[in-house]
Amino acid sequence: MTANRDRTTAQVQQAIVITRVFDAPRELVWKAWTEPEHFARWYGPKGFTTPVCRIDLRVGGKYLNCMRSPQGQDFWSTGVFREVVAPERLVMTGSRADKDGNVDADWPMETQISVAFEEDDGRTKVTLKHVGMPAGKGREMAEAGWNESLDKLADVLAESRRA
């Protein structure tokens, strides 16, 4: 029995780790993550929009986002910033929520998301680590969603550099 419990705990604790290098200065990438008008342009998988994005960027501050699917279904998320070191690092909790920021009782899990921003010769290396997603379809969807979001971020940053 203990072996199964340990294996399940290990599966839940396995982190999603994604590293990307963006052809943009670190300050611009930081703004894309921390300013609502920029974040809303790229957050969410391909085809999704972010009609609501609120960010209170300070330790203890909260965020509330709404991802809208191409079919019009809304997916709300909220969390609390645990660490804010501009322009180097963000650490925040993450939970599903309703439109008022109340954590979804049907999904009482709180995850942790950390994002490191490293300068790389005029470019920015971003390492995202999302801890606490249960193994299985939900985790796979979260990883795919992050990858598609980061693809969109690369496009938004490229547009910003051309402007």
C-alpha positions, 0 to 999 in steps of 0.5 A: 500500500505504501508503494502505491501511495509513494508512486502516486505522490511522485506522479503528482509532484512531477513538474512540467519544465519548459525552457525557451529562448526568446529573441527579445530583451529581458525587460520586454519579456518581463513586461509580457509576463507582468503587465495585464495588457501584454499578458492578455495578448499571448496567454492561452493555447492556440485559438484561445483569447484572454478577455480578462487579466488582472495582475497585482504584481507584488508579494501577496498580490493576486492575479485573475485570468480568463482564457476563452476557448474558440467555442466560447467556454471560459476557463478562470484561474487565480493565484497569489504571487509568492516571489517577485524579483524584477526582472529575474523571477516570478513564483506564484500559486495557481488554481482554477477559479470562478469569475470572482476569483473564488477557487473552484471547489471541484478542483481544490488543487493549488499548484506552483508556477515559477518563471526564471528570466535570464539574459542571453546576449540580447535574448531572454532564456525563460524557464517555466516550472509548474509543480503539482499537476496530477499525472494524466490528461490534465497534466498533459493538457497543461503542458501542451497549453503552456507550450502553445502559449509560449509559441504565441508569446514568441510571436507577440515579442517578434511583433513588438520588435518590428514595431 
